[in-house]
Amino acid sequence: MSFRDKIGKTGSERRSNLILALDFPFTKSEERKTLFAKVSAILEAVQSHLCAVKINHHLTLPFGLFDGVEKLVKRAHDLGLLAIMDCKANDIGSTNRVIAEYYFDSGFDALIANPFVGWEEGLQPIFDVSQNMQRGIILLVYMSHKASPEGYGQIVFDPLTGQKIPQYMSFAIKALKYGADGVVVGATFPEKIKEIHAIVGDKAPIYSPGIGTQGGGLIPTLEAGTKYLIVGRSIVEAHNPKEAASLIQKLTYPRKSEN
């Protein structure tokens, strides 16, 4: 079963399209001993409202991949959740291959890659590894921060068609060409979600970070075409993370299930 099918099945069974981004702020050395317990406690508290978790450098740096993060991935799996690595892989092919092999070997079900690096001797090895290991690749098409238009919004020349198009549209087209399991588009740019959804449709589900703290709205994001909501600080830094996650699930999943 492909990652796309796995997360679809998990979301349907758990009645959730919510992915928890475990984005914890910098923790000083004397406080790091308790960080793992804090992360685990929040994951346990909110897990019934999720379909997956997303981990990035916020935890791989202080914990180490095989010293701590692997344990979190295993715990997520034990709870019936999928785990996505947000490494934004964007290097030469040989390095990208090793990146994918290490993250998948630690148990991740999918990883996020940046299409700026291109295909040949770029992203192709990542897709090869994911296919061999039956994991998923999600491509970063448009980020959620304010400066995103400086890179993802620039106009580029498509050598195949001779057209000038926005970079993000080129990436969306490539996501279909490469066979990506999904695309990341920031919730803070719902107009971009609409444009990209018009290209990828249901062939590459949209994952949107930037909900809440960064200003992205739940309902506008879903109405624009997003399938999975990635929420971090609005849950992990909430006074009551479980309550926050529960509210998001109640506000969003029934609406999606009607579509």
Secondary structure as GFF3:
##gff-version 3
##sequence-region A 1 259
A	DSSP	alpha_helix	3	14	.	.	.	ID=ss1
A	DSSP	beta_strand	18	21	.	.	.	ID=ss2
A	DSSP	three_ten_helix	29	34	.	.	.	ID=ss3
A	DSSP	alpha_helix	35	46	.	.	.	ID=ss4
A	DSSP	three_ten_helix	47	49	.	.	.	ID=ss5
A	DSSP	beta_strand	52	55	.	.	.	ID=ss6
A	DSSP	alpha_helix	57	63	.	.	.	ID=ss7
A	DSSP	pi_helix	65	69	.	.	.	ID=ss8
A	DSSP	alpha_helix	70	78	.	.	.	ID=ss9
A	DSSP	beta_strand	82	89	.	.	.	ID=ss10
A	DSSP	alpha_helix	93	105	.	.	.	ID=ss11
A	DSSP	beta_strand	110	113	.	.	.	ID=ss12
A	DSSP	three_ten_helix	115	117	.	.	.	ID=ss13
A	DSSP	pi_helix	119	123	.	.	.	ID=ss14
A	DSSP	alpha_helix	124	133	.	.	.	ID=ss15
A	DSSP	beta_strand	136	142	.	.	.	ID=ss16
A	DSSP	alpha_helix	148	151	.	.	.	ID=ss17
A	DSSP	beta_strand	155	157	.	.	.	ID=ss18
A	DSSP	beta_strand	164	166	.	.	.	ID=ss19
A	DSSP	alpha_helix	167	178	.	.	.	ID=ss20
A	DSSP	beta_strand	182	185	.	.	.	ID=ss21
A	DSSP	alpha_helix	190	200	.	.	.	ID=ss22
A	DSSP	beta_strand	206	208	.	.	.	ID=ss23
A	DSSP	alpha_helix	218	224	.	.	.	ID=ss24
A	DSSP	beta_strand	228	231	.	.	.	ID=ss25
A	DSSP	alpha_helix	233	236	.	.	.	ID=ss26
A	DSSP	alpha_helix	241	257	.	.	.	ID=ss27
###
